[in-house]
Amino acid sequence: EEAGKYTFTFRVASTDGGGAFNILVDNARKGAFRNTLKTGDWQAWGESPNKVTVNLPKGTHQLKFEFTGGGFNINTFTIEAAD
């Protein structure tokens, strides 16, 4: 509802720390995520230390993930107002 900076955090699983994607807001690239977390199993979940902060204008927007590298599973993602 409010314009500002928002931080995306991701809960992922990866045997070797692989995986990457771009974050698109209204079809414009606003950030990129590259996973470095090695959880050791495809279902062993952990919060990635890599976070992405995106500036969002006020209003409703279309959010897309454009995957550029495999090797991980995403369990959840969270969007919170940045400090």
PyMOL Python script that loads the backbone (N, CA, C, O; Angstrom):
from pymol import cmd

cmd.read_pdbstr("""\
ATOM      1  N   GLU A   1       0.802  -1.206   0.000  1.00  0.00           N
ATOM      2  CA  GLU A   1       0.000   0.000   0.000  1.00  0.00           C
ATOM      3  C   GLU A   1       0.841   1.265   0.000  1.00  0.00           C
ATOM      4  O   GLU A   1       0.393   2.310  -0.472  1.00  0.00           O
ATOM      5  N   GLU A   2       2.073   1.177   0.533  1.00  0.00           N
ATOM      6  CA  GLU A   2       2.920   2.366   0.634  1.00  0.00           C
ATOM      7  C   GLU A   2       4.165   2.224  -0.237  1.00  0.00           C
ATOM      8  O   GLU A   2       4.715   1.130  -0.370  1.00  0.00           O
ATOM      9  N   ALA A   3       4.604   3.329  -0.826  1.00  0.00           N
ATOM     10  CA  ALA A   3       5.865   3.339  -1.562  1.00  0.00           C
ATOM     11  C   ALA A   3       7.017   3.183  -0.579  1.00  0.00           C
ATOM     12  O   ALA A   3       6.926   3.627   0.566  1.00  0.00           O
ATOM     13  N   GLY A   4       8.092   2.558  -1.022  1.00  0.00           N
ATOM     14  CA  GLY A   4       9.255   2.419  -0.163  1.00  0.00           C
ATOM     15  C   GLY A   4      10.139   1.275  -0.571  1.00  0.00           C
ATOM     16  O   GLY A   4       9.943   0.658  -1.617  1.00  0.00           O
ATOM     17  N   LYS A   5      11.128   0.992   0.274  1.00  0.00           N
ATOM     18  CA  LYS A   5      12.038  -0.124   0.054  1.00  0.00           C
ATOM     19  C   LYS A   5      11.491  -1.350   0.766  1.00  0.00           C
ATOM     20  O   LYS A   5      11.064  -1.275   1.918  1.00  0.00           O
ATOM     21  N   TYR A   6      11.508  -2.470   0.072  1.00  0.00           N
ATOM     22  CA  TYR A   6      11.027  -3.724   0.622  1.00  0.00           C
ATOM     23  C   TYR A   6      12.093  -4.788   0.440  1.00  0.00           C
ATOM     24  O   TYR A   6      12.734  -4.865  -0.608  1.00  0.00           O
ATOM     25  N   THR A   7      12.279  -5.610   1.469  1.00  0.00           N
ATOM     26  CA  THR A   7      13.271  -6.671   1.448  1.00  0.00           C
ATOM     27  C   THR A   7      12.594  -8.014   1.227  1.00  0.00           C
ATOM     28  O   THR A   7      11.610  -8.350   1.887  1.00  0.00           O
ATOM     29  N   PHE A   8      13.139  -8.774   0.284  1.00  0.00           N
ATOM     30  CA  PHE A   8      12.676 -10.129  -0.010  1.00  0.00           C
ATOM     31  C   PHE A   8      13.651 -11.101   0.650  1.00  0.00           C
ATOM     32  O   PHE A   8      14.862 -10.984   0.465  1.00  0.00           O
ATOM     33  N   THR A   9      13.136 -12.046   1.407  1.00  0.00           N
ATOM     34  CA  THR A   9      13.951 -13.123   1.966  1.00  0.00           C
ATOM     35  C   THR A   9      13.390 -14.444   1.454  1.00  0.00           C
ATOM     36  O   THR A   9      12.198 -14.554   1.167  1.00  0.00           O
ATOM     37  N   PHE A  10      14.263 -15.450   1.343  1.00  0.00           N
ATOM     38  CA  PHE A  10      13.885 -16.707   0.718  1.00  0.00           C
ATOM     39  C   PHE A  10      14.300 -17.891   1.573  1.00  0.00           C
ATOM     40  O   PHE A  10      15.408 -17.927   2.109  1.00  0.00           O
ATOM     41  N   ARG A  11      13.414 -18.845   1.692  1.00  0.00           N
ATOM     42  CA  ARG A  11      13.690 -20.111   2.374  1.00  0.00           C
ATOM     43  C   ARG A  11      13.909 -21.138   1.270  1.00  0.00           C
ATOM     44  O   ARG A  11      13.008 -21.416   0.479  1.00  0.00           O
ATOM     45  N   VAL A  12      15.114 -21.699   1.226  1.00  0.00           N
ATOM     46  CA  VAL A  12      15.507 -22.548   0.109  1.00  0.00           C
ATOM     47  C   VAL A  12      16.133 -23.855   0.591  1.00  0.00           C
ATOM     48  O   VAL A  12      16.487 -24.011   1.759  1.00  0.00           O
ATOM     49  N   ALA A  13      16.254 -24.783  -0.351  1.00  0.00           N
ATOM     50  CA  ALA A  13      16.993 -26.027  -0.140  1.00  0.00           C
ATOM     51  C   ALA A  13      17.881 -26.231  -1.360  1.00  0.00           C
ATOM     52  O   ALA A  13      17.441 -26.040  -2.494  1.00  0.00           O
ATOM     53  N   SER A  14      19.141 -26.623  -1.125  1.00  0.00           N
ATOM     54  CA  SER A  14      20.080 -26.850  -2.220  1.00  0.00           C
ATOM     55  C   SER A  14      21.208 -27.742  -1.734  1.00  0.00           C
ATOM     56  O   SER A  14      21.763 -27.536  -0.654  1.00  0.00           O
ATOM     57  N   THR A  15      21.535 -28.727  -2.538  1.00  0.00           N
ATOM     58  CA  THR A  15      22.626 -29.616  -2.151  1.00  0.00           C
ATOM     59  C   THR A  15      23.990 -28.957  -2.330  1.00  0.00           C
ATOM     60  O   THR A  15      24.935 -29.297  -1.618  1.00  0.00           O
ATOM     61  N   ASP A  16      24.106 -28.008  -3.283  1.00  0.00           N
ATOM     62  CA  ASP A  16      25.421 -27.430  -3.557  1.00  0.00           C
ATOM     63  C   ASP A  16      25.453 -25.905  -3.597  1.00  0.00           C
ATOM     64  O   ASP A  16      26.455 -25.331  -4.022  1.00  0.00           O
ATOM     65  N   GLY A  17      24.392 -25.239  -3.168  1.00  0.00           N
ATOM     66  CA  GLY A  17      24.383 -23.778  -3.147  1.00  0.00           C
ATOM     67  C   GLY A  17      24.049 -23.137  -4.478  1.00  0.00           C
ATOM     68  O   GLY A  17      24.348 -21.962  -4.688  1.00  0.00           O
ATOM     69  N   GLY A  18      23.435 -23.886  -5.379  1.00  0.00           N
ATOM     70  CA  GLY A  18      23.096 -23.346  -6.692  1.00  0.00           C
ATOM     71  C   GLY A  18      21.763 -22.622  -6.699  1.00  0.00           C
ATOM     72  O   GLY A  18      21.010 -22.662  -5.726  1.00  0.00           O
ATOM     73  N   GLY A  19      21.486 -21.960  -7.811  1.00  0.00           N
ATOM     74  CA  GLY A  19      20.201 -21.319  -8.036  1.00  0.00           C
ATOM     75  C   GLY A  19      20.295 -19.814  -8.126  1.00  0.00           C
ATOM     76  O   GLY A  19      21.024 -19.172  -7.369  1.00  0.00           O
ATOM     77  N   ALA A  20      19.533 -19.249  -9.082  1.00  0.00           N
ATOM     78  CA  ALA A  20      19.519 -17.800  -9.259  1.00  0.00           C
ATOM     79  C   ALA A  20      18.254 -17.392 -10.003  1.00  0.00           C
ATOM     80  O   ALA A  20      17.710 -18.163 -10.793  1.00  0.00           O
ATOM     81  N   PHE A  21      17.791 -16.169  -9.742  1.00  0.00           N
ATOM     82  CA  PHE A  21      16.676 -15.627 -10.500  1.00  0.00           C
ATOM     83  C   PHE A  21      16.659 -14.104 -10.397  1.00  0.00           C
ATOM     84  O   PHE A  21      17.224 -13.517  -9.474  1.00  0.00           O
ATOM     85  N   ASN A  22      16.001 -13.488 -11.362  1.00  0.00           N
ATOM     86  CA  ASN A  22      15.770 -12.050 -11.354  1.00  0.00           C
ATOM     87  C   ASN A  22      14.397 -11.790 -10.764  1.00  0.00           C
ATOM     88  O   ASN A  22      13.491 -12.614 -10.892  1.00  0.00           O
ATOM     89  N   ILE A  23      14.244 -10.644 -10.119  1.00  0.00           N
ATOM     90  CA  ILE A  23      12.950 -10.203  -9.612  1.00  0.00           C
ATOM     91  C   ILE A  23      12.467  -9.084 -10.520  1.00  0.00           C
ATOM     92  O   ILE A  23      13.127  -8.054 -10.656  1.00  0.00           O
ATOM     93  N   LEU A  24      11.309  -9.293 -11.144  1.00  0.00           N
ATOM     94  CA  LEU A  24      10.723  -8.306 -12.036  1.00  0.00           C
ATOM     95  C   LEU A  24       9.473  -7.724 -11.400  1.00  0.00           C
ATOM     96  O   LEU A  24       8.627  -8.458 -10.890  1.00  0.00           O
ATOM     97  N   VAL A  25       9.361  -6.421 -11.432  1.00  0.00           N
ATOM     98  CA  VAL A  25       8.178  -5.716 -10.959  1.00  0.00           C
ATOM     99  C   VAL A  25       7.622  -4.962 -12.160  1.00  0.00           C
ATOM    100  O   VAL A  25       8.300  -4.114 -12.738  1.00  0.00           O
ATOM    101  N   ASP A  26       6.395  -5.274 -12.527  1.00  0.00           N
ATOM    102  CA  ASP A  26       5.767  -4.673 -13.706  1.00  0.00           C
ATOM    103  C   ASP A  26       6.669  -4.842 -14.935  1.00  0.00           C
ATOM    104  O   ASP A  26       6.845  -3.913 -15.723  1.00  0.00           O
ATOM    105  N   ASN A  27       7.235  -6.041 -15.080  1.00  0.00           N
ATOM    106  CA  ASN A  27       8.089  -6.458 -16.202  1.00  0.00           C
ATOM    107  C   ASN A  27       9.426  -5.728 -16.284  1.00  0.00           C
ATOM    108  O   ASN A  27      10.094  -5.805 -17.315  1.00  0.00           O
ATOM    109  N   ALA A  28       9.832  -5.032 -15.244  1.00  0.00           N
ATOM    110  CA  ALA A  28      11.147  -4.387 -15.191  1.00  0.00           C
ATOM    111  C   ALA A  28      11.996  -5.063 -14.119  1.00  0.00           C
ATOM    112  O   ALA A  28      11.528  -5.283 -13.001  1.00  0.00           O
ATOM    113  N   ARG A  29      13.259  -5.398 -14.461  1.00  0.00           N
ATOM    114  CA  ARG A  29      14.150  -6.051 -13.492  1.00  0.00           C
ATOM    115  C   ARG A  29      14.486  -5.067 -12.376  1.00  0.00           C
ATOM    116  O   ARG A  29      15.026  -3.987 -12.615  1.00  0.00           O
ATOM    117  N   LYS A  30      14.148  -5.473 -11.139  1.00  0.00           N
ATOM    118  CA  LYS A  30      14.384  -4.616  -9.972  1.00  0.00           C
ATOM    119  C   LYS A  30      15.404  -5.200  -9.012  1.00  0.00           C
ATOM    120  O   LYS A  30      15.868  -4.510  -8.104  1.00  0.00           O
ATOM    121  N   GLY A  31      15.756  -6.460  -9.201  1.00  0.00           N
ATOM    122  CA  GLY A  31      16.725  -7.086  -8.323  1.00  0.00           C
ATOM    123  C   GLY A  31      17.064  -8.474  -8.823  1.00  0.00           C
ATOM    124  O   GLY A  31      16.420  -8.992  -9.735  1.00  0.00           O
ATOM    125  N   ALA A  32      18.077  -9.072  -8.221  1.00  0.00           N
ATOM    126  CA  ALA A  32      18.501 -10.419  -8.583  1.00  0.00           C
ATOM    127  C   ALA A  32      18.894 -11.174  -7.325  1.00  0.00           C
ATOM    128  O   ALA A  32      19.447 -10.599  -6.387  1.00  0.00           O
ATOM    129  N   PHE A  33      18.603 -12.467  -7.315  1.00  0.00           N
ATOM    130  CA  PHE A  33      18.917 -13.339  -6.187  1.00  0.00           C
ATOM    131  C   PHE A  33      19.859 -14.425  -6.678  1.00  0.00           C
ATOM    132  O   PHE A  33      19.635 -15.030  -7.726  1.00  0.00           O
ATOM    133  N   ARG A  34      20.907 -14.664  -5.914  1.00  0.00           N
ATOM    134  CA  ARG A  34      21.824 -15.771  -6.197  1.00  0.00           C
ATOM    135  C   ARG A  34      22.003 -16.536  -4.905  1.00  0.00           C
ATOM    136  O   ARG A  34      22.466 -15.992  -3.903  1.00  0.00           O
ATOM    137  N   ASN A  35      21.631 -17.808  -4.937  1.00  0.00           N
ATOM    138  CA  ASN A  35      21.693 -18.631  -3.736  1.00  0.00           C
ATOM    139  C   ASN A  35      23.120 -19.089  -3.458  1.00  0.00           C
ATOM    140  O   ASN A  35      23.841 -19.488  -4.372  1.00  0.00           O
ATOM    141  N   THR A  36      23.521 -19.031  -2.198  1.00  0.00           N
ATOM    142  CA  THR A  36      24.814 -19.567  -1.766  1.00  0.00           C
ATOM    143  C   THR A  36      24.655 -20.575  -0.631  1.00  0.00           C
ATOM    144  O   THR A  36      25.637 -21.172  -0.191  1.00  0.00           O
ATOM    145  N   LEU A  37      23.424 -20.767  -0.154  1.00  0.00           N
ATOM    146  CA  LEU A  37      23.172 -21.658   0.978  1.00  0.00           C
ATOM    147  C   LEU A  37      23.204 -23.114   0.530  1.00  0.00           C
ATOM    148  O   LEU A  37      22.514 -23.499  -0.414  1.00  0.00           O
ATOM    149  N   LYS A  38      24.012 -23.917   1.214  1.00  0.00           N
ATOM    150  CA  LYS A  38      24.086 -25.361   0.960  1.00  0.00           C
ATOM    151  C   LYS A  38      23.419 -26.067   2.127  1.00  0.00           C
ATOM    152  O   LYS A  38      23.975 -26.118   3.224  1.00  0.00           O
ATOM    153  N   THR A  39      22.230 -26.613   1.897  1.00  0.00           N
ATOM    154  CA  THR A  39      21.511 -27.276   2.985  1.00  0.00           C
ATOM    155  C   THR A  39      21.782 -28.776   3.016  1.00  0.00           C
ATOM    156  O   THR A  39      21.451 -29.436   4.001  1.00  0.00           O
ATOM    157  N   GLY A  40      22.383 -29.336   1.950  1.00  0.00           N
ATOM    158  CA  GLY A  40      22.755 -30.743   1.943  1.00  0.00           C
ATOM    159  C   GLY A  40      21.689 -31.692   1.456  1.00  0.00           C
ATOM    160  O   GLY A  40      21.976 -32.871   1.249  1.00  0.00           O
ATOM    161  N   ASP A  41      20.457 -31.221   1.260  1.00  0.00           N
ATOM    162  CA  ASP A  41      19.372 -32.092   0.798  1.00  0.00           C
ATOM    163  C   ASP A  41      18.312 -31.222   0.136  1.00  0.00           C
ATOM    164  O   ASP A  41      18.195 -30.036   0.443  1.00  0.00           O
ATOM    165  N   TRP A  42      17.548 -31.807  -0.763  1.00  0.00           N
ATOM    166  CA  TRP A  42      16.518 -31.055  -1.498  1.00  0.00           C
ATOM    167  C   TRP A  42      15.335 -30.656  -0.634  1.00  0.00           C
ATOM    168  O   TRP A  42      14.566 -29.777  -1.022  1.00  0.00           O
ATOM    169  N   GLN A  43      15.169 -31.276   0.522  1.00  0.00           N
ATOM    170  CA  GLN A  43      14.060 -30.932   1.420  1.00  0.00           C
ATOM    171  C   GLN A  43      14.546 -30.428   2.776  1.00  0.00           C
ATOM    172  O   GLN A  43      13.757 -30.329   3.716  1.00  0.00           O
ATOM    173  N   ALA A  44      15.825 -30.112   2.886  1.00  0.00           N
ATOM    174  CA  ALA A  44      16.377 -29.520   4.117  1.00  0.00           C
ATOM    175  C   ALA A  44      16.368 -28.007   3.918  1.00  0.00           C
ATOM    176  O   ALA A  44      17.242 -27.463   3.243  1.00  0.00           O
ATOM    177  N   TRP A  45      15.391 -27.332   4.500  1.00  0.00           N
ATOM    178  CA  TRP A  45      15.150 -25.915   4.244  1.00  0.00           C
ATOM    179  C   TRP A  45      15.948 -25.016   5.171  1.00  0.00           C
ATOM    180  O   TRP A  45      16.190 -25.351   6.331  1.00  0.00           O
ATOM    181  N   GLY A  46      16.352 -23.870   4.644  1.00  0.00           N
ATOM    182  CA  GLY A  46      17.025 -22.860   5.441  1.00  0.00           C
ATOM    183  C   GLY A  46      16.804 -21.496   4.823  1.00  0.00           C
ATOM    184  O   GLY A  46      16.555 -21.385   3.623  1.00  0.00           O
ATOM    185  N   GLU A  47      16.895 -20.447   5.646  1.00  0.00           N
ATOM    186  CA  GLU A  47      16.758 -19.092   5.115  1.00  0.00           C
ATOM    187  C   GLU A  47      18.074 -18.653   4.506  1.00  0.00           C
ATOM    188  O   GLU A  47      19.109 -18.658   5.172  1.00  0.00           O
ATOM    189  N   SER A  48      18.031 -18.280   3.256  1.00  0.00           N
ATOM    190  CA  SER A  48      19.241 -17.845   2.575  1.00  0.00           C
ATOM    191  C   SER A  48      19.766 -16.559   3.205  1.00  0.00           C
ATOM    192  O   SER A  48      18.979 -15.676   3.546  1.00  0.00           O
ATOM    193  N   PRO A  49      21.081 -16.441   3.364  1.00  0.00           N
ATOM    194  CA  PRO A  49      21.640 -15.188   3.882  1.00  0.00           C
ATOM    195  C   PRO A  49      21.562 -14.059   2.847  1.00  0.00           C
ATOM    196  O   PRO A  49      21.729 -12.889   3.191  1.00  0.00           O
ATOM    197  N   ASN A  50      21.312 -14.408   1.593  1.00  0.00           N
ATOM    198  CA  ASN A  50      21.207 -13.411   0.525  1.00  0.00           C
ATOM    199  C   ASN A  50      19.792 -12.860   0.482  1.00  0.00           C
ATOM    200  O   ASN A  50      18.828 -13.603   0.292  1.00  0.00           O
ATOM    201  N   LYS A  51      19.679 -11.558   0.661  1.00  0.00           N
ATOM    202  CA  LYS A  51      18.387 -10.882   0.628  1.00  0.00           C
ATOM    203  C   LYS A  51      18.418  -9.864  -0.500  1.00  0.00           C
ATOM    204  O   LYS A  51      19.487  -9.415  -0.913  1.00  0.00           O
ATOM    205  N   VAL A  52      17.253  -9.504  -0.992  1.00  0.00           N
ATOM    206  CA  VAL A  52      17.155  -8.531  -2.075  1.00  0.00           C
ATOM    207  C   VAL A  52      16.253  -7.395  -1.611  1.00  0.00           C
ATOM    208  O   VAL A  52      15.148  -7.635  -1.125  1.00  0.00           O
ATOM    209  N   THR A  53      16.724  -6.156  -1.759  1.00  0.00           N
ATOM    210  CA  THR A  53      15.913  -4.988  -1.419  1.00  0.00           C
ATOM    211  C   THR A  53      15.503  -4.297  -2.714  1.00  0.00           C
ATOM    212  O   THR A  53      16.326  -4.042  -3.593  1.00  0.00           O
ATOM    213  N   VAL A  54      14.202  -4.000  -2.809  1.00  0.00           N
ATOM    214  CA  VAL A  54      13.621  -3.439  -4.019  1.00  0.00           C
ATOM    215  C   VAL A  54      12.834  -2.182  -3.662  1.00  0.00           C
ATOM    216  O   VAL A  54      12.108  -2.161  -2.668  1.00  0.00           O
ATOM    217  N   ASN A  55      12.979  -1.134  -4.476  1.00  0.00           N
ATOM    218  CA  ASN A  55      12.150   0.068  -4.329  1.00  0.00           C
ATOM    219  C   ASN A  55      10.837  -0.167  -5.055  1.00  0.00           C
ATOM    220  O   ASN A  55      10.827  -0.484  -6.244  1.00  0.00           O
ATOM    221  N   LEU A  56       9.729  -0.012  -4.342  1.00  0.00           N
ATOM    222  CA  LEU A  56       8.408  -0.184  -4.944  1.00  0.00           C
ATOM    223  C   LEU A  56       7.610   1.101  -4.816  1.00  0.00           C
ATOM    224  O   LEU A  56       7.555   1.688  -3.735  1.00  0.00           O
ATOM    225  N   PRO A  57       6.986   1.551  -5.908  1.00  0.00           N
ATOM    226  CA  PRO A  57       6.093   2.697  -5.807  1.00  0.00           C
ATOM    227  C   PRO A  57       4.778   2.264  -5.160  1.00  0.00           C
ATOM    228  O   PRO A  57       4.479   1.072  -5.089  1.00  0.00           O
ATOM    229  N   LYS A  58       4.009   3.217  -4.699  1.00  0.00           N
ATOM    230  CA  LYS A  58       2.713   2.946  -4.092  1.00  0.00           C
ATOM    231  C   LYS A  58       1.789   2.317  -5.132  1.00  0.00           C
ATOM    232  O   LYS A  58       1.829   2.679  -6.308  1.00  0.00           O
ATOM    233  N   GLY A  59       0.968   1.389  -4.697  1.00  0.00           N
ATOM    234  CA  GLY A  59      -0.029   0.796  -5.589  1.00  0.00           C
ATOM    235  C   GLY A  59       0.111  -0.699  -5.737  1.00  0.00           C
ATOM    236  O   GLY A  59       0.849  -1.349  -4.997  1.00  0.00           O
ATOM    237  N   THR A  60      -0.607  -1.233  -6.703  1.00  0.00           N
ATOM    238  CA  THR A  60      -0.614  -2.659  -7.002  1.00  0.00           C
ATOM    239  C   THR A  60       0.346  -2.931  -8.148  1.00  0.00           C
ATOM    240  O   THR A  60       0.397  -2.178  -9.120  1.00  0.00           O
ATOM    241  N   HIS A  61       1.109  -4.019  -8.027  1.00  0.00           N
ATOM    242  CA  HIS A  61       2.126  -4.335  -9.029  1.00  0.00           C
ATOM    243  C   HIS A  61       2.120  -5.815  -9.343  1.00  0.00           C
ATOM    244  O   HIS A  61       1.642  -6.633  -8.556  1.00  0.00           O
ATOM    245  N   GLN A  62       2.661  -6.150 -10.515  1.00  0.00           N
ATOM    246  CA  GLN A  62       2.837  -7.533 -10.916  1.00  0.00           C
ATOM    247  C   GLN A  62       4.266  -7.947 -10.577  1.00  0.00           C
ATOM    248  O   GLN A  62       5.224  -7.281 -10.970  1.00  0.00           O
ATOM    249  N   LEU A  63       4.400  -9.040  -9.851  1.00  0.00           N
ATOM    250  CA  LEU A  63       5.695  -9.558  -9.419  1.00  0.00           C
ATOM    251  C   LEU A  63       5.967 -10.863 -10.152  1.00  0.00           C
ATOM    252  O   LEU A  63       5.116 -11.752 -10.193  1.00  0.00           O
ATOM    253  N   LYS A  64       7.173 -10.973 -10.737  1.00  0.00           N
ATOM    254  CA  LYS A  64       7.571 -12.195 -11.430  1.00  0.00           C
ATOM    255  C   LYS A  64       8.984 -12.583 -11.010  1.00  0.00           C
ATOM    256  O   LYS A  64       9.810 -11.732 -10.680  1.00  0.00           O
ATOM    257  N   PHE A  65       9.239 -13.885 -11.031  1.00  0.00           N
ATOM    258  CA  PHE A  65      10.581 -14.412 -10.834  1.00  0.00           C
ATOM    259  C   PHE A  65      11.021 -15.008 -12.165  1.00  0.00           C
ATOM    260  O   PHE A  65      10.327 -15.854 -12.729  1.00  0.00           O
ATOM    261  N   GLU A  66      12.170 -14.571 -12.668  1.00  0.00           N
ATOM    262  CA  GLU A  66      12.719 -15.064 -13.923  1.00  0.00           C
ATOM    263  C   GLU A  66      13.947 -15.900 -13.573  1.00  0.00           C
ATOM    264  O   GLU A  66      15.006 -15.353 -13.266  1.00  0.00           O
ATOM    265  N   PHE A  67      13.805 -17.223 -13.619  1.00  0.00           N
ATOM    266  CA  PHE A  67      14.872 -18.114 -13.172  1.00  0.00           C
ATOM    267  C   PHE A  67      15.996 -18.165 -14.197  1.00  0.00           C
ATOM    268  O   PHE A  67      15.765 -18.406 -15.381  1.00  0.00           O
ATOM    269  N   THR A  68      17.221 -17.933 -13.720  1.00  0.00           N
ATOM    270  CA  THR A  68      18.404 -17.894 -14.564  1.00  0.00           C
ATOM    271  C   THR A  68      19.403 -18.993 -14.208  1.00  0.00           C
ATOM    272  O   THR A  68      20.411 -19.154 -14.897  1.00  0.00           O
ATOM    273  N   GLY A  69      19.143 -19.743 -13.155  1.00  0.00           N
ATOM    274  CA  GLY A  69      20.020 -20.837 -12.747  1.00  0.00           C
ATOM    275  C   GLY A  69      19.270 -21.814 -11.866  1.00  0.00           C
ATOM    276  O   GLY A  69      18.545 -21.409 -10.957  1.00  0.00           O
ATOM    277  N   GLY A  70      19.442 -23.100 -12.133  1.00  0.00           N
ATOM    278  CA  GLY A  70      18.768 -24.140 -11.351  1.00  0.00           C
ATOM    279  C   GLY A  70      19.629 -24.614 -10.197  1.00  0.00           C
ATOM    280  O   GLY A  70      20.657 -24.018  -9.877  1.00  0.00           O
ATOM    281  N   GLY A  71      19.189 -25.693  -9.581  1.00  0.00           N
ATOM    282  CA  GLY A  71      19.967 -26.295  -8.506  1.00  0.00           C
ATOM    283  C   GLY A  71      19.467 -25.969  -7.121  1.00  0.00           C
ATOM    284  O   GLY A  71      20.212 -26.110  -6.151  1.00  0.00           O
ATOM    285  N   PHE A  72      18.188 -25.525  -6.995  1.00  0.00           N
ATOM    286  CA  PHE A  72      17.631 -25.253  -5.675  1.00  0.00           C
ATOM    287  C   PHE A  72      16.111 -25.330  -5.721  1.00  0.00           C
ATOM    288  O   PHE A  72      15.502 -25.251  -6.788  1.00  0.00           O
ATOM    289  N   ASN A  73      15.521 -25.484  -4.566  1.00  0.00           N
ATOM    290  CA  ASN A  73      14.072 -25.426  -4.374  1.00  0.00           C
ATOM    291  C   ASN A  73      13.755 -24.212  -3.519  1.00  0.00           C
ATOM    292  O   ASN A  73      14.512 -23.875  -2.609  1.00  0.00           O
ATOM    293  N   ILE A  74      12.638 -23.552  -3.807  1.00  0.00           N
ATOM    294  CA  ILE A  74      12.162 -22.462  -2.957  1.00  0.00           C
ATOM    295  C   ILE A  74      10.953 -22.964  -2.194  1.00  0.00           C
ATOM    296  O   ILE A  74      10.009 -23.487  -2.786  1.00  0.00           O
ATOM    297  N   ASN A  75      10.981 -22.804  -0.879  1.00  0.00           N
ATOM    298  CA  ASN A  75       9.873 -23.198  -0.020  1.00  0.00           C
ATOM    299  C   ASN A  75       8.938 -22.016   0.198  1.00  0.00           C
ATOM    300  O   ASN A  75       7.731 -22.134  -0.011  1.00  0.00           O
ATOM    301  N   THR A  76       9.484 -20.878   0.615  1.00  0.00           N
ATOM    302  CA  THR A  76       8.692 -19.673   0.832  1.00  0.00           C
ATOM    303  C   THR A  76       9.539 -18.443   0.529  1.00  0.00           C
ATOM    304  O   THR A  76      10.767 -18.511   0.486  1.00  0.00           O
ATOM    305  N   PHE A  77       8.864 -17.324   0.321  1.00  0.00           N
ATOM    306  CA  PHE A  77       9.542 -16.042   0.287  1.00  0.00           C
ATOM    307  C   PHE A  77       8.695 -15.051   1.075  1.00  0.00           C
ATOM    308  O   PHE A  77       7.472 -15.172   1.148  1.00  0.00           O
ATOM    309  N   THR A  78       9.371 -14.076   1.659  1.00  0.00           N
ATOM    310  CA  THR A  78       8.725 -13.073   2.510  1.00  0.00           C
ATOM    311  C   THR A  78       9.109 -11.689   1.996  1.00  0.00           C
ATOM    312  O   THR A  78      10.255 -11.448   1.616  1.00  0.00           O
ATOM    313  N   ILE A  79       8.126 -10.783   1.991  1.00  0.00           N
ATOM    314  CA  ILE A  79       8.366  -9.383   1.624  1.00  0.00           C
ATOM    315  C   ILE A  79       8.054  -8.544   2.844  1.00  0.00           C
ATOM    316  O   ILE A  79       6.950  -8.600   3.385  1.00  0.00           O
ATOM    317  N   GLU A  80       9.047  -7.753   3.281  1.00  0.00           N
ATOM    318  CA  GLU A  80       8.877  -6.888   4.442  1.00  0.00           C
ATOM    319  C   GLU A  80       9.417  -5.496   4.133  1.00  0.00           C
ATOM    320  O   GLU A  80      10.343  -5.345   3.336  1.00  0.00           O
ATOM    321  N   ALA A  81       8.835  -4.483   4.766  1.00  0.00           N
ATOM    322  CA  ALA A  81       9.355  -3.123   4.632  1.00  0.00           C
ATOM    323  C   ALA A  81      10.785  -3.090   5.171  1.00  0.00           C
ATOM    324  O   ALA A  81      11.059  -3.613   6.251  1.00  0.00           O
ATOM    325  N   ALA A  82      11.695  -2.474   4.414  1.00  0.00           N
ATOM    326  CA  ALA A  82      13.099  -2.375   4.828  1.00  0.00           C
ATOM    327  C   ALA A  82      13.244  -1.244   5.837  1.00  0.00           C
ATOM    328  O   ALA A  82      12.472  -0.286   5.819  1.00  0.00           O
ATOM    329  N   ASP A  83      14.230  -1.359   6.713  1.00  0.00           N
ATOM    330  CA  ASP A  83      14.499  -0.327   7.710  1.00  0.00           C
ATOM    331  C   ASP A  83      15.073   0.927   7.081  1.00  0.00           C
ATOM    332  O   ASP A  83      15.356   1.897   7.784  1.00  0.00           O
TER     333      ASP A  83
END
""", "prot")
cmd.dss("prot")
cmd.show_as("cartoon", "prot")
cmd.util.cbc("prot")
cmd.orient("prot")
